[in-house]
Amino acid sequence: MTAGTPLLVTFTAYLLLMVAIGFLAWRRTRTFDDYILGGRSLGSYVTALAAGASDMSGWLMMGLPGALYLTGASEAWIAIGLVIGAWCNWKYVAGPLRVYTERAGNALTLPDYFTHRFADESRLLRILSAVVILVFFAIYCASGIVAGARLFESMFGLPYEQAMLWGAGVTIAYTFIGGFLAVSWTDTVQATLMIFALLLVPVFAIIGAGGPETAIALIEQTDPARLQWIGAGGVVAVISAVAWGLGYVGQPHILARFMAADSLATIPRARRISMTWMVLCLTGAMATGFFGIAWFAANPAVAGPVNANPERVFIALSELLFNPWVAGVLLSAILAAVMSTLSAQLLVCSSALTEDFYRGFVRPKAGHKELVWFGRAMVLSVALLAIWIARDPESRVLGLVAYAWAGFGSAFGPVVVLSLFWKRMTRNGALVGMVVGAATVVLWKQTGSALYEIVPGFFASTVGIIIVSLLGKAPSPQLQARHEQVQDTLRESGY
């Protein structure tokens, strides 16, 4: 459809608000530490919602509802796996990572943490982990740009190429200007908007379909298989869906939020806020897709666009169920989901290029102002690369996200977890774990197997780390002593 005045006004107001927040954050950004990690100053509420919003991208508003609409209840296993994985990440990784990154050279990025954690004077860990971040985040950023393009394409009748540029433009602007604080503050606003939209749309879809019982009957009449918890893929499909939860411990844009918390004491309250938000959002997203089946079965005359592209189900329901002013607010939530994750990913890529390549190898003595401006230039560079990857109008959001999620989960997840809890882990073990994890994901993807590539990738990385670490020389007494000090701090704090 072509957008009317209400949609234009709503979208414009929302985008201007995001840019304004970027300028406010710019006034608080004085050093490079501020630009890429906010000076470790985030309280529990901002930490919680920033972690949630940066995690739940356009995939939450488009990919997951689309999967439920297309396949039915069997896709809910993805959400179940994500909730379990996110809770474990908050419970067992967030606190230790916050303490360890501060003790290990006040590390600002994951590559920086790995380097100091294992005293890697060769800097191979820094190079390899930064390369993994750039490769998989380029794909991940592309998924956000595709989701934004779909929204602008649908709302404003723009060609895909123009829609892609408009969808990415404002996100690039406020990330470029305000850095980490802008990303975190806007994430908080965006997370609030997302939960409002995801609770409202499915309720009206159920009412519009005649109530829960009528809706279930319509779904069964349309396709009884969509009510089955185990679909055509069988147990392998369930394992693959639940395995999404493994990816949390390796996502740099989420782990960065833990590193930026103002203290260890912030983490437990942030976990409770974030998990409540996440469960409500995932429930709303699944209900939108699932009960969207019933609503469009009752209104087949308008089901054509959604049947052609199920990832449009939230967009279509927002347009059809609400007046244009309310629809504008609801559809801004999709843009919020896209922008929150895309901005976090752009910033992590920029941080890796600036901290781990530019300052690490080119300009070790560069001043804060120089590093901030180089970081901004890298935001633009990575964004352009992601736009190039997303140029194919046939790209699907869920497919791009799944590949990048598996890549990070397998390459970094086992390395992060074992580095926090196993003092016998070595630098070579970390190197092998990253290489084996990333390579397994890439190679497994080519086999066309129904098993999600994060399962063999995570397992192979873990085994590689353990074998190489045990066969190699034990870490130095100094490294083991620091590890014990971190564990003592965590025990004293109740972890």
Secondary structure, 3 states (H helix, E strand, C coil): CECCHHHHHHHHHHHHHHHHHHHHHHHHCCCHHHHHHHHHCECHHHHHHHHHHHHCCHHHHHHHHHHHHHHCHHHHHHHHHHHHHHHHHHHHHHHHHHHHHHHCCCCCCHHHHHHHHCCCCCCHHHHHHHHHHHHHHHHHHHHHHHHHHHHHHHHHCCCHHHHHHHHHHHHHHHHHHHHHHHHHHHHHHHHHHHHHHHHHHHHHHHHHCCCHHHHHHHHHHHCHHHHCCCCCCHHHHHHHHHHHHHHHHHCHHHHHHHHCECCCCHHHHHHHHHHHHHHHHHHHHHHHHHHHHHHHHHCHHHCHHHHHCHHHHHHHHHHHHCCHHHHHHHHHHHHHHHHHHHHHHHHHHHHHHHHHHHHHHHCCCCCHHHHHHHHHHHHHHHHHHHHHHCCCCCCCHHHHHHHHHHHHHHHHHHHHHHHHHCCCCCHHHHHHHHHHHHHHHHHHHHHCCCCCCHHHHHHHHHHHHHHHHHHCCCCCHHHHHHHHHHHHHHHHCCC
